[in-house]
């Protein structure tokens, strides 16, 4: 379970589901005054390397969140199909 896990989602460490509201890290970085905030997930439109180069051009605090989840077990545990179903979603 992680601070960004959706409410109610089941994992090995929380078999009855997450009972805490998820934490939105990009919003937190923005509120802290980040000059560049980028969140990349699964199959991003912007490659991580490109986002890093853009971030390096900015002055100040830069936040790049690059998620690389393993959807297979998560999907099965939460009855949402398999990894391919998650990518289609």
N, CA, C and O atoms as a CHARMM CRD file, in Angstrom:
* protein
*
  356
    1    1 UNK  N      0.85200  -1.16900   0.00000 PROA 1      0.00000
    2    1 UNK  CA     0.00000   0.00000   0.00000 PROA 1      0.00000
    3    1 UNK  C      0.89500   1.22800   0.00000 PROA 1      0.00000
    4    1 UNK  O      1.94300   1.24400   0.64500 PROA 1      0.00000
    5    2 UNK  N      0.48400   2.23000  -0.71100 PROA 2      0.00000
    6    2 UNK  CA     1.26700   3.46600  -0.80100 PROA 2      0.00000
    7    2 UNK  C      0.35300   4.66100  -0.52100 PROA 2      0.00000
    8    2 UNK  O     -0.87000   4.51700  -0.53400 PROA 2      0.00000
    9    3 UNK  N      0.92400   5.82300  -0.27100 PROA 3      0.00000
   10    3 UNK  CA     0.10000   7.00200  -0.00800 PROA 3      0.00000
   11    3 UNK  C     -0.78400   7.40900  -1.19400 PROA 3      0.00000
   12    3 UNK  O     -1.74700   8.15800  -1.03000 PROA 3      0.00000
   13    4 UNK  N     -0.44900   6.91200  -2.37800 PROA 4      0.00000
   14    4 UNK  CA    -1.22600   7.27700  -3.57100 PROA 4      0.00000
   15    4 UNK  C     -2.22700   6.19800  -3.99100 PROA 4      0.00000
   16    4 UNK  O     -2.91500   6.35900  -4.99900 PROA 4      0.00000
   17    5 UNK  N     -2.31600   5.10300  -3.23500 PROA 5      0.00000
   18    5 UNK  CA    -3.24900   4.02500  -3.56700 PROA 5      0.00000
   19    5 UNK  C     -4.69200   4.51900  -3.43700 PROA 5      0.00000
   20    5 UNK  O     -5.04600   5.13700  -2.43300 PROA 5      0.00000
   21    6 UNK  N     -5.52800   4.25000  -4.45200 PROA 6      0.00000
   22    6 UNK  CA    -6.92100   4.71800  -4.40200 PROA 6      0.00000
   23    6 UNK  C     -7.68500   4.18000  -3.19000 PROA 6      0.00000
   24    6 UNK  O     -7.38800   3.09800  -2.68300 PROA 6      0.00000
   25    7 UNK  N     -8.64500   4.93300  -2.75000 PROA 7      0.00000
   26    7 UNK  CA    -9.50300   4.56800  -1.62300 PROA 7      0.00000
   27    7 UNK  C    -10.23100   3.26000  -1.94100 PROA 7      0.00000
   28    7 UNK  O    -10.83200   3.12300  -3.00600 PROA 7      0.00000
   29    8 UNK  N    -10.17500   2.31800  -1.02900 PROA 8      0.00000
   30    8 UNK  CA   -10.86000   1.03700  -1.19800 PROA 8      0.00000
   31    8 UNK  C    -10.07100  -0.02300  -1.94400 PROA 8      0.00000
   32    8 UNK  O    -10.47200  -1.18700  -1.94200 PROA 8      0.00000
   33    9 UNK  N     -8.97300   0.33200  -2.57600 PROA 9      0.00000
   34    9 UNK  CA    -8.17800  -0.63700  -3.33600 PROA 9      0.00000
   35    9 UNK  C     -7.54500  -1.65600  -2.40100 PROA 9      0.00000
   36    9 UNK  O     -7.10600  -1.31500  -1.30300 PROA 9      0.00000
   37   10 UNK  N     -7.50100  -2.90400  -2.84000 PROA 10     0.00000
   38   10 UNK  CA    -6.94900  -3.98500  -2.02800 PROA 10     0.00000
   39   10 UNK  C     -5.52900  -4.30400  -2.47100 PROA 10     0.00000
   40   10 UNK  O     -5.21600  -4.29200  -3.66200 PROA 10     0.00000
   41   11 UNK  N     -4.68600  -4.58600  -1.50700 PROA 11     0.00000
   42   11 UNK  CA    -3.30400  -4.98500  -1.74800 PROA 11     0.00000
   43   11 UNK  C     -2.93200  -6.05300  -0.73700 PROA 11     0.00000
   44   11 UNK  O     -3.71200  -6.34300   0.17000 PROA 11     0.00000
   45   12 UNK  N     -1.75800  -6.63800  -0.87800 PROA 12     0.00000
   46   12 UNK  CA    -1.29600  -7.66600   0.04500 PROA 12     0.00000
   47   12 UNK  C     -1.27400  -7.14800   1.47600 PROA 12     0.00000
   48   12 UNK  O     -1.67200  -7.84900   2.40600 PROA 12     0.00000
   49   13 UNK  N     -0.80600  -5.91600   1.64300 PROA 13     0.00000
   50   13 UNK  CA    -0.68800  -5.35700   2.98600 PROA 13     0.00000
   51   13 UNK  C     -2.00400  -4.82500   3.53700 PROA 13     0.00000
   52   13 UNK  O     -2.09900  -4.55000   4.73400 PROA 13     0.00000
   53   14 UNK  N     -3.01900  -4.67400   2.69200 PROA 14     0.00000
   54   14 UNK  CA    -4.34200  -4.21700   3.14100 PROA 14     0.00000
   55   14 UNK  C     -5.40900  -5.04300   2.41900 PROA 14     0.00000
   56   14 UNK  O     -6.04700  -4.54700   1.49000 PROA 14     0.00000
   57   15 UNK  N     -5.61000  -6.29900   2.83400 PROA 15     0.00000
   58   15 UNK  CA    -6.54000  -7.18600   2.13300 PROA 15     0.00000
   59   15 UNK  C     -7.99900  -6.75000   2.18500 PROA 15     0.00000
   60   15 UNK  O     -8.80200  -7.22100   1.38000 PROA 15     0.00000
   61   16 UNK  N     -8.36400  -5.86500   3.10700 PROA 16     0.00000
   62   16 UNK  CA    -9.74500  -5.39400   3.19400 PROA 16     0.00000
   63   16 UNK  C     -9.93500  -4.03800   2.52400 PROA 16     0.00000
   64   16 UNK  O    -11.01800  -3.45700   2.58400 PROA 16     0.00000
   65   17 UNK  N     -8.88100  -3.53700   1.88500 PROA 17     0.00000
   66   17 UNK  CA    -8.96900  -2.28400   1.14500 PROA 17     0.00000
   67   17 UNK  C     -8.36600  -1.10300   1.87700 PROA 17     0.00000
   68   17 UNK  O     -8.33200  -1.06100   3.10700 PROA 17     0.00000
   69   18 UNK  N     -7.89300  -0.15100   1.10300 PROA 18     0.00000
   70   18 UNK  CA    -7.31000   1.06900   1.64900 PROA 18     0.00000
   71   18 UNK  C     -8.41500   1.92700   2.25000 PROA 18     0.00000
   72   18 UNK  O     -9.41200   2.20800   1.58600 PROA 18     0.00000
   73   19 UNK  N     -8.25100   2.33700   3.47300 PROA 19     0.00000
   74   19 UNK  CA    -9.27200   3.14200   4.14000 PROA 19     0.00000
   75   19 UNK  C     -8.87300   4.60500   4.26700 PROA 19     0.00000
   76   19 UNK  O     -9.62200   5.40600   4.82700 PROA 19     0.00000
   77   20 UNK  N     -7.68600   4.96500   3.74600 PROA 20     0.00000
   78   20 UNK  CA    -7.22600   6.34800   3.81500 PROA 20     0.00000
   79   20 UNK  C     -7.30500   7.00200   2.43800 PROA 20     0.00000
   80   20 UNK  O     -7.02800   6.36500   1.42200 PROA 20     0.00000
   81   21 UNK  N     -7.68000   8.26000   2.41400 PROA 21     0.00000
   82   21 UNK  CA    -7.76600   8.99500   1.14700 PROA 21     0.00000
   83   21 UNK  C     -6.38100   9.08700   0.51200 PROA 21     0.00000
   84   21 UNK  O     -5.39700   9.31300   1.21600 PROA 21     0.00000
   85   22 UNK  N     -6.28800   8.91600  -0.80700 PROA 22     0.00000
   86   22 UNK  CA    -4.98700   8.98400  -1.47200 PROA 22     0.00000
   87   22 UNK  C     -4.40500  10.39100  -1.43600 PROA 22     0.00000
   88   22 UNK  O     -5.13000  11.38300  -1.36500 PROA 22     0.00000
   89   23 UNK  N     -3.11300  10.45100  -1.48600 PROA 23     0.00000
   90   23 UNK  CA    -2.34100  11.68400  -1.43100 PROA 23     0.00000
   91   23 UNK  C     -1.96500  12.07500  -2.84700 PROA 23     0.00000
   92   23 UNK  O     -1.40900  11.24800  -3.56900 PROA 23     0.00000
   93   24 UNK  N     -2.24000  13.28700  -3.27400 PROA 24     0.00000
   94   24 UNK  CA    -1.91000  13.73100  -4.61700 PROA 24     0.00000
   95   24 UNK  C     -0.57500  14.48700  -4.58700 PROA 24     0.00000
   96   24 UNK  O     -0.52700  15.66800  -4.24100 PROA 24     0.00000
   97   25 UNK  N      0.49600  13.79400  -4.95100 PROA 25     0.00000
   98   25 UNK  CA     1.83600  14.37000  -4.85900 PROA 25     0.00000
   99   25 UNK  C      2.05800  15.57200  -5.77900 PROA 25     0.00000
  100   25 UNK  O      2.67300  16.54300  -5.33900 PROA 25     0.00000
  101   26 UNK  N      1.58700  15.56000  -7.04600 PROA 26     0.00000
  102   26 UNK  CA     1.77500  16.75500  -7.88500 PROA 26     0.00000
  103   26 UNK  C      1.09800  17.99600  -7.30200 PROA 26     0.00000
  104   26 UNK  O      1.65200  19.09100  -7.39100 PROA 26     0.00000
  105   27 UNK  N     -0.09400  17.84600  -6.70700 PROA 27     0.00000
  106   27 UNK  CA    -0.76500  18.99600  -6.08400 PROA 27     0.00000
  107   27 UNK  C      0.03700  19.51700  -4.90200 PROA 27     0.00000
  108   27 UNK  O      0.13300  20.72600  -4.69200 PROA 27     0.00000
  109   28 UNK  N      0.61300  18.59700  -4.12900 PROA 28     0.00000
  110   28 UNK  CA     1.44100  18.99100  -2.99300 PROA 28     0.00000
  111   28 UNK  C      2.66900  19.76500  -3.47300 PROA 28     0.00000
  112   28 UNK  O      3.01000  20.80200  -2.90300 PROA 28     0.00000
  113   29 UNK  N      3.33300  19.26800  -4.51600 PROA 29     0.00000
  114   29 UNK  CA     4.51700  19.95200  -5.05400 PROA 29     0.00000
  115   29 UNK  C      4.15000  21.34200  -5.55800 PROA 29     0.00000
  116   29 UNK  O      4.89300  22.29900  -5.34300 PROA 29     0.00000
  117   30 UNK  N      3.01100  21.45500  -6.22200 PROA 30     0.00000
  118   30 UNK  CA     2.55100  22.74800  -6.71700 PROA 30     0.00000
  119   30 UNK  C      2.28900  23.70700  -5.55600 PROA 30     0.00000
  120   30 UNK  O      2.67300  24.87500  -5.61100 PROA 30     0.00000
  121   31 UNK  N      1.64300  23.21600  -4.52000 PROA 31     0.00000
  122   31 UNK  CA     1.35300  24.03900  -3.34900 PROA 31     0.00000
  123   31 UNK  C      2.63700  24.48000  -2.63700 PROA 31     0.00000
  124   31 UNK  O      2.65800  25.51800  -1.97500 PROA 31     0.00000
  125   32 UNK  N      3.69500  23.69400  -2.77500 PROA 32     0.00000
  126   32 UNK  CA     4.98600  24.03300  -2.14700 PROA 32     0.00000
  127   32 UNK  C      5.81700  24.98800  -3.00900 PROA 32     0.00000
  128   32 UNK  O      6.92700  25.36700  -2.63400 PROA 32     0.00000
  129   33 UNK  N      5.27200  25.37100  -4.16000 PROA 33     0.00000
  130   33 UNK  CA     5.96000  26.35600  -4.99100 PROA 33     0.00000
  131   33 UNK  C      6.84600  25.80200  -6.08000 PROA 33     0.00000
  132   33 UNK  O      7.73400  26.50400  -6.56400 PROA 33     0.00000
  133   34 UNK  N      6.63000  24.56300  -6.48100 PROA 34     0.00000
  134   34 UNK  CA     7.43900  23.99300  -7.55500 PROA 34     0.00000
  135   34 UNK  C      7.25000  24.80200  -8.83700 PROA 34     0.00000
  136   34 UNK  O      6.13700  25.20700  -9.17100 PROA 34     0.00000
  137   35 UNK  N      8.35200  25.03100  -9.54600 PROA 35     0.00000
  138   35 UNK  CA     8.28400  25.79900 -10.80000 PROA 35     0.00000
  139   35 UNK  C      7.93500  24.90000 -11.98000 PROA 35     0.00000
  140   35 UNK  O      7.54200  25.38900 -13.03900 PROA 35     0.00000
  141   36 UNK  N      8.07400  23.60600 -11.80500 PROA 36     0.00000
  142   36 UNK  CA     7.76600  22.64100 -12.86500 PROA 36     0.00000
  143   36 UNK  C      7.24900  21.37700 -12.19600 PROA 36     0.00000
  144   36 UNK  O      7.94500  20.77800 -11.37600 PROA 36     0.00000
  145   37 UNK  N      6.03800  20.97100 -12.54000 PROA 37     0.00000
  146   37 UNK  CA     5.43600  19.76300 -11.97500 PROA 37     0.00000
  147   37 UNK  C      4.97200  18.89600 -13.12200 PROA 37     0.00000
  148   37 UNK  O      4.24100  19.35900 -13.99800 PROA 37     0.00000
  149   38 UNK  N      5.38600  17.65000 -13.12600 PROA 38     0.00000
  150   38 UNK  CA     4.99600  16.74200 -14.19900 PROA 38     0.00000
  151   38 UNK  C      4.70500  15.37200 -13.61500 PROA 38     0.00000
  152   38 UNK  O      5.52900  14.83800 -12.87300 PROA 38     0.00000
  153   39 UNK  N      3.58500  14.80200 -13.92000 PROA 39     0.00000
  154   39 UNK  CA     3.23700  13.45200 -13.48200 PROA 39     0.00000
  155   39 UNK  C      3.10100  12.56400 -14.71700 PROA 39     0.00000
  156   39 UNK  O      2.28000  12.83500 -15.59300 PROA 39     0.00000
  157   40 UNK  N      3.89500  11.51900 -14.78200 PROA 40     0.00000
  158   40 UNK  CA     3.88500  10.60300 -15.91700 PROA 40     0.00000
  159   40 UNK  C      3.45200   9.23800 -15.42700 PROA 40     0.00000
  160   40 UNK  O      3.93800   8.76800 -14.39800 PROA 40     0.00000
  161   41 UNK  N      2.54200   8.58800 -16.15000 PROA 41     0.00000
  162   41 UNK  CA     1.99400   7.31500 -15.71000 PROA 41     0.00000
  163   41 UNK  C      1.86900   6.34800 -16.87800 PROA 41     0.00000
  164   41 UNK  O      1.41800   6.72200 -17.96100 PROA 41     0.00000
  165   42 UNK  N      2.26800   5.11400 -16.65200 PROA 42     0.00000
  166   42 UNK  CA     2.13900   3.99700 -17.60400 PROA 42     0.00000
  167   42 UNK  C      2.74800   4.29800 -18.96900 PROA 42     0.00000
  168   42 UNK  O      3.96300   4.18500 -19.13700 PROA 42     0.00000
  169   43 UNK  N      1.93400   4.67500 -19.93700 PROA 43     0.00000
  170   43 UNK  CA     2.42100   4.96900 -21.27800 PROA 43     0.00000
  171   43 UNK  C      2.27900   6.47300 -21.47600 PROA 43     0.00000
  172   43 UNK  O      1.28500   6.93900 -22.03300 PROA 43     0.00000
  173   44 UNK  N      3.27500   7.23400 -21.01900 PROA 44     0.00000
  174   44 UNK  CA     3.15400   8.69400 -21.06300 PROA 44     0.00000
  175   44 UNK  C      3.27400   9.26300 -22.46800 PROA 44     0.00000
  176   44 UNK  O      3.95400   8.70000 -23.32600 PROA 44     0.00000
  177   45 UNK  N      2.60800  10.37900 -22.68700 PROA 45     0.00000
  178   45 UNK  CA     2.75500  11.08000 -23.96300 PROA 45     0.00000
  179   45 UNK  C      4.10700  11.76900 -24.03300 PROA 45     0.00000
  180   45 UNK  O      4.66800  11.96000 -25.11200 PROA 45     0.00000
  181   46 UNK  N      4.61800  12.13700 -22.87100 PROA 46     0.00000
  182   46 UNK  CA     5.93700  12.75500 -22.78500 PROA 46     0.00000
  183   46 UNK  C      6.89000  11.75500 -22.14600 PROA 46     0.00000
  184   46 UNK  O      6.67300  11.34600 -21.00500 PROA 46     0.00000
  185   47 UNK  N      7.94900  11.34800 -22.86300 PROA 47     0.00000
  186   47 UNK  CA     8.91900  10.42500 -22.25600 PROA 47     0.00000
  187   47 UNK  C      9.56700  11.04700 -21.02800 PROA 47     0.00000
  188   47 UNK  O      9.70200  12.26700 -20.93500 PROA 47     0.00000
  189   48 UNK  N      9.96700  10.19600 -20.08500 PROA 48     0.00000
  190   48 UNK  CA    10.57100  10.66100 -18.84500 PROA 48     0.00000
  191   48 UNK  C     11.80500  11.52000 -19.12300 PROA 48     0.00000
  192   48 UNK  O     11.99900  12.55200 -18.48100 PROA 48     0.00000
  193   49 UNK  N     12.63000  11.10100 -20.06800 PROA 49     0.00000
  194   49 UNK  CA    13.83200  11.85900 -20.40100 PROA 49     0.00000
  195   49 UNK  C     13.51800  13.27600 -20.86500 PROA 49     0.00000
  196   49 UNK  O     14.20800  14.22600 -20.49400 PROA 49     0.00000
  197   50 UNK  N     12.47900  13.41400 -21.67300 PROA 50     0.00000
  198   50 UNK  CA    12.07900  14.74000 -22.15300 PROA 50     0.00000
  199   50 UNK  C     11.58200  15.60100 -20.99600 PROA 50     0.00000
  200   50 UNK  O     11.90100  16.78800 -20.92200 PROA 50     0.00000
  201   51 UNK  N     10.81000  15.01200 -20.10200 PROA 51     0.00000
  202   51 UNK  CA    10.32000  15.75500 -18.93600 PROA 51     0.00000
  203   51 UNK  C     11.49100  16.20000 -18.06700 PROA 51     0.00000
  204   51 UNK  O     11.47900  17.31100 -17.53600 PROA 51     0.00000
  205   52 UNK  N     12.49900  15.34800 -17.91600 PROA 52     0.00000
  206   52 UNK  CA    13.66900  15.71500 -17.11700 PROA 52     0.00000
  207   52 UNK  C     14.44000  16.87300 -17.75800 PROA 52     0.00000
  208   52 UNK  O     14.88600  17.78700 -17.06400 PROA 52     0.00000
  209   53 UNK  N     14.59300  16.82900 -19.06900 PROA 53     0.00000
  210   53 UNK  CA    15.28000  17.93100 -19.75600 PROA 53     0.00000
  211   53 UNK  C     14.50900  19.24200 -19.59000 PROA 53     0.00000
  212   53 UNK  O     15.11100  20.29100 -19.35800 PROA 53     0.00000
  213   54 UNK  N     13.18100  19.18400 -19.70700 PROA 54     0.00000
  214   54 UNK  CA    12.36400  20.38400 -19.50700 PROA 54     0.00000
  215   54 UNK  C     12.51700  20.89400 -18.07600 PROA 54     0.00000
  216   54 UNK  O     12.61500  22.09900 -17.84700 PROA 54     0.00000
  217   55 UNK  N     12.53600  19.97100 -17.11700 PROA 55     0.00000
  218   55 UNK  CA    12.68200  20.34400 -15.71900 PROA 55     0.00000
  219   55 UNK  C     14.02600  20.97800 -15.42000 PROA 55     0.00000
  220   55 UNK  O     14.10800  21.90900 -14.61900 PROA 55     0.00000
  221   56 UNK  N     15.07900  20.48700 -16.05300 PROA 56     0.00000
  222   56 UNK  CA    16.41400  21.04200 -15.83600 PROA 56     0.00000
  223   56 UNK  C     16.53400  22.48500 -16.32000 PROA 56     0.00000
  224   56 UNK  O     17.39500  23.22700 -15.84700 PROA 56     0.00000
  225   57 UNK  N     15.69300  22.87800 -17.24000 PROA 57     0.00000
  226   57 UNK  CA    15.72300  24.24900 -17.77100 PROA 57     0.00000
  227   57 UNK  C     15.04800  25.25000 -16.83200 PROA 57     0.00000
  228   57 UNK  O     15.19500  26.46000 -16.99900 PROA 57     0.00000
  229   58 UNK  N     14.31400  24.74200 -15.85200 PROA 58     0.00000
  230   58 UNK  CA    13.58500  25.61000 -14.92500 PROA 58     0.00000
  231   58 UNK  C     14.44300  25.94200 -13.71100 PROA 58     0.00000
  232   58 UNK  O     15.26100  25.13100 -13.27800 PROA 58     0.00000
  233   59 UNK  N     14.25300  27.11800 -13.17500 PROA 59     0.00000
  234   59 UNK  CA    14.92500  27.50300 -11.93400 PROA 59     0.00000
  235   59 UNK  C     14.02900  27.11600 -10.76700 PROA 59     0.00000
  236   59 UNK  O     12.80400  27.17200 -10.87200 PROA 59     0.00000
  237   60 UNK  N     14.63400  26.73000  -9.67100 PROA 60     0.00000
  238   60 UNK  CA    13.86400  26.42400  -8.47600 PROA 60     0.00000
  239   60 UNK  C     13.51600  24.95700  -8.34300 PROA 60     0.00000
  240   60 UNK  O     14.12700  24.08900  -8.96700 PROA 60     0.00000
  241   61 UNK  N     12.51900  24.70600  -7.51600 PROA 61     0.00000
  242   61 UNK  CA    12.08400  23.35500  -7.17300 PROA 61     0.00000
  243   61 UNK  C     11.32900  22.71500  -8.33600 PROA 61     0.00000
  244   61 UNK  O     10.34000  23.26700  -8.81800 PROA 61     0.00000
  245   62 UNK  N     11.79200  21.56200  -8.78000 PROA 62     0.00000
  246   62 UNK  CA    11.17800  20.81900  -9.87900 PROA 62     0.00000
  247   62 UNK  C     10.72000  19.47200  -9.34300 PROA 62     0.00000
  248   62 UNK  O     11.45100  18.81500  -8.60100 PROA 62     0.00000
  249   63 UNK  N      9.51100  19.05600  -9.71400 PROA 63     0.00000
  250   63 UNK  CA     8.95800  17.78000  -9.25800 PROA 63     0.00000
  251   63 UNK  C      8.49500  16.98400 -10.46800 PROA 63     0.00000
  252   63 UNK  O      7.63500  17.43700 -11.22300 PROA 63     0.00000
  253   64 UNK  N      9.06500  15.79600 -10.65400 PROA 64     0.00000
  254   64 UNK  CA     8.65300  14.90000 -11.73700 PROA 64     0.00000
  255   64 UNK  C      8.29000  13.56800 -11.09300 PROA 64     0.00000
  256   64 UNK  O      9.13500  12.90800 -10.48700 PROA 64     0.00000
  257   65 UNK  N      7.04100  13.18500 -11.23000 PROA 65     0.00000
  258   65 UNK  CA     6.57200  11.90800 -10.68400 PROA 65     0.00000
  259   65 UNK  C      6.45600  10.92900 -11.85000 PROA 65     0.00000
  260   65 UNK  O      5.63100  11.12200 -12.74400 PROA 65     0.00000
  261   66 UNK  N      7.27000   9.89300 -11.84400 PROA 66     0.00000
  262   66 UNK  CA     7.24800   8.88500 -12.90300 PROA 66     0.00000
  263   66 UNK  C      6.79700   7.56400 -12.28300 PROA 66     0.00000
  264   66 UNK  O      7.57100   6.90100 -11.59300 PROA 66     0.00000
  265   67 UNK  N      5.55900   7.19100 -12.52600 PROA 67     0.00000
  266   67 UNK  CA     5.00500   5.96100 -11.96100 PROA 67     0.00000
  267   67 UNK  C      5.23300   4.79400 -12.90800 PROA 67     0.00000
  268   67 UNK  O      5.09200   4.93000 -14.12300 PROA 67     0.00000
  269   68 UNK  N      5.57900   3.67500 -12.35400 PROA 68     0.00000
  270   68 UNK  CA     5.76100   2.46300 -13.13500 PROA 68     0.00000
  271   68 UNK  C      5.09700   1.31600 -12.37800 PROA 68     0.00000
  272   68 UNK  O      5.77800   0.46200 -11.80900 PROA 68     0.00000
  273   69 UNK  N      3.77000   1.30200 -12.37500 PROA 69     0.00000
  274   69 UNK  CA     3.07500   0.28300 -11.59000 PROA 69     0.00000
  275   69 UNK  C      3.12600  -1.09500 -12.22900 PROA 69     0.00000
  276   69 UNK  O      3.35100  -1.22800 -13.43200 PROA 69     0.00000
  277   70 UNK  N      2.92100  -2.09800 -11.42700 PROA 70     0.00000
  278   70 UNK  CA     2.76600  -3.46800 -11.90600 PROA 70     0.00000
  279   70 UNK  C      1.27700  -3.78400 -11.77100 PROA 70     0.00000
  280   70 UNK  O      0.83000  -4.19900 -10.70200 PROA 70     0.00000
  281   71 UNK  N      0.50700  -3.59300 -12.83900 PROA 71     0.00000
  282   71 UNK  CA    -0.94600  -3.70100 -12.72800 PROA 71     0.00000
  283   71 UNK  C     -1.50000  -5.11600 -12.63600 PROA 71     0.00000
  284   71 UNK  O     -2.67200  -5.28500 -12.29800 PROA 71     0.00000
  285   72 UNK  N     -0.70300  -6.13500 -12.92400 PROA 72     0.00000
  286   72 UNK  CA    -1.24500  -7.48600 -13.00100 PROA 72     0.00000
  287   72 UNK  C     -1.87700  -7.94600 -11.69400 PROA 72     0.00000
  288   72 UNK  O     -3.06400  -8.27200 -11.67400 PROA 72     0.00000
  289   73 UNK  N     -1.12600  -7.98100 -10.61800 PROA 73     0.00000
  290   73 UNK  CA    -1.67400  -8.43900  -9.34200 PROA 73     0.00000
  291   73 UNK  C     -2.71300  -7.45500  -8.81900 PROA 73     0.00000
  292   73 UNK  O     -3.74600  -7.87600  -8.29900 PROA 73     0.00000
  293   74 UNK  N     -2.46500  -6.17000  -8.94400 PROA 74     0.00000
  294   74 UNK  CA    -3.41300  -5.14700  -8.48800 PROA 74     0.00000
  295   74 UNK  C     -4.76400  -5.33000  -9.18400 PROA 74     0.00000
  296   74 UNK  O     -5.81100  -5.28100  -8.54000 PROA 74     0.00000
  297   75 UNK  N     -4.73300  -5.53900 -10.48900 PROA 75     0.00000
  298   75 UNK  CA    -5.97000  -5.71900 -11.26200 PROA 75     0.00000
  299   75 UNK  C     -6.74500  -6.94600 -10.77800 PROA 75     0.00000
  300   75 UNK  O     -7.95600  -6.87900 -10.56700 PROA 75     0.00000
  301   76 UNK  N     -6.04400  -8.05800 -10.60500 PROA 76     0.00000
  302   76 UNK  CA    -6.70700  -9.28300 -10.16200 PROA 76     0.00000
  303   76 UNK  C     -7.32300  -9.11800  -8.78100 PROA 76     0.00000
  304   76 UNK  O     -8.46800  -9.50400  -8.54900 PROA 76     0.00000
  305   77 UNK  N     -6.55200  -8.54300  -7.87000 PROA 77     0.00000
  306   77 UNK  CA    -7.00600  -8.39100  -6.48900 PROA 77     0.00000
  307   77 UNK  C     -8.23400  -7.47700  -6.38600 PROA 77     0.00000
  308   77 UNK  O     -9.06100  -7.64600  -5.49000 PROA 77     0.00000
  309   78 UNK  N     -8.34800  -6.52800  -7.28500 PROA 78     0.00000
  310   78 UNK  CA    -9.44600  -5.56700  -7.25200 PROA 78     0.00000
  311   78 UNK  C    -10.51200  -5.84200  -8.31300 PROA 78     0.00000
  312   78 UNK  O    -11.36200  -4.99500  -8.58900 PROA 78     0.00000
  313   79 UNK  N    -10.45400  -7.04400  -8.90500 PROA 79     0.00000
  314   79 UNK  CA   -11.44100  -7.51000  -9.89200 PROA 79     0.00000
  315   79 UNK  C    -11.63500  -6.50600 -11.03100 PROA 79     0.00000
  316   79 UNK  O    -12.75900  -6.14600 -11.38300 PROA 79     0.00000
  317   80 UNK  N    -10.50000  -6.06400 -11.59800 PROA 80     0.00000
  318   80 UNK  CA   -10.53400  -5.10100 -12.70100 PROA 80     0.00000
  319   80 UNK  C     -9.90800  -5.66900 -13.96500 PROA 80     0.00000
  320   80 UNK  O     -9.43100  -4.90600 -14.80500 PROA 80     0.00000
  321   81 UNK  N     -9.89700  -6.98200 -14.12100 PROA 81     0.00000
  322   81 UNK  CA    -9.31600  -7.59700 -15.31500 PROA 81     0.00000
  323   81 UNK  C     -7.83200  -7.85100 -15.13400 PROA 81     0.00000
  324   81 UNK  O     -7.38200  -8.22200 -14.05000 PROA 81     0.00000
  325   82 UNK  N     -7.06500  -7.64600 -16.21900 PROA 82     0.00000
  326   82 UNK  CA    -5.62800  -7.86600 -16.14300 PROA 82     0.00000
  327   82 UNK  C     -4.88300  -6.59900 -16.55700 PROA 82     0.00000
  328   82 UNK  O     -5.49100  -5.54300 -16.73600 PROA 82     0.00000
  329   83 UNK  N     -3.57600  -6.71100 -16.70800 PROA 83     0.00000
  330   83 UNK  CA    -2.74700  -5.55600 -17.05100 PROA 83     0.00000
  331   83 UNK  C     -3.16500  -4.90100 -18.36000 PROA 83     0.00000
  332   83 UNK  O     -3.15800  -3.67500 -18.47000 PROA 83     0.00000
  333   84 UNK  N     -3.53000  -5.71200 -19.35900 PROA 84     0.00000
  334   84 UNK  CA    -3.95400  -5.16300 -20.64600 PROA 84     0.00000
  335   84 UNK  C     -5.23900  -4.33400 -20.49700 PROA 84     0.00000
  336   84 UNK  O     -5.39000  -3.29800 -21.14400 PROA 84     0.00000
  337   85 UNK  N     -6.15700  -4.79200 -19.64500 PROA 85     0.00000
  338   85 UNK  CA    -7.39300  -4.03800 -19.39600 PROA 85     0.00000
  339   85 UNK  C     -7.08800  -2.67100 -18.78300 PROA 85     0.00000
  340   85 UNK  O     -7.72500  -1.67300 -19.12100 PROA 85     0.00000
  341   86 UNK  N     -6.10100  -2.63800 -17.87200 PROA 86     0.00000
  342   86 UNK  CA    -5.72800  -1.37700 -17.23500 PROA 86     0.00000
  343   86 UNK  C     -5.14300  -0.40100 -18.25800 PROA 86     0.00000
  344   86 UNK  O     -5.45000   0.79100 -18.22300 PROA 86     0.00000
  345   87 UNK  N     -4.30700  -0.89600 -19.16200 PROA 87     0.00000
  346   87 UNK  CA    -3.72600  -0.01300 -20.17600 PROA 87     0.00000
  347   87 UNK  C     -4.80200   0.52900 -21.11400 PROA 87     0.00000
  348   87 UNK  O     -4.72900   1.68200 -21.53800 PROA 87     0.00000
  349   88 UNK  N     -5.80700  -0.30000 -21.44200 PROA 88     0.00000
  350   88 UNK  CA    -6.91900   0.17600 -22.28500 PROA 88     0.00000
  351   88 UNK  C     -7.72100   1.25700 -21.56100 PROA 88     0.00000
  352   88 UNK  O     -8.15400   2.23400 -22.17200 PROA 88     0.00000
  353   89 UNK  N     -7.91700   1.06900 -20.22900 PROA 89     0.00000
  354   89 UNK  CA    -8.65700   2.02900 -19.44000 PROA 89     0.00000
  355   89 UNK  C     -7.92600   3.36200 -19.41200 PROA 89     0.00000
  356   89 UNK  O     -8.39900   4.31200 -18.78900 PROA 89     0.00000
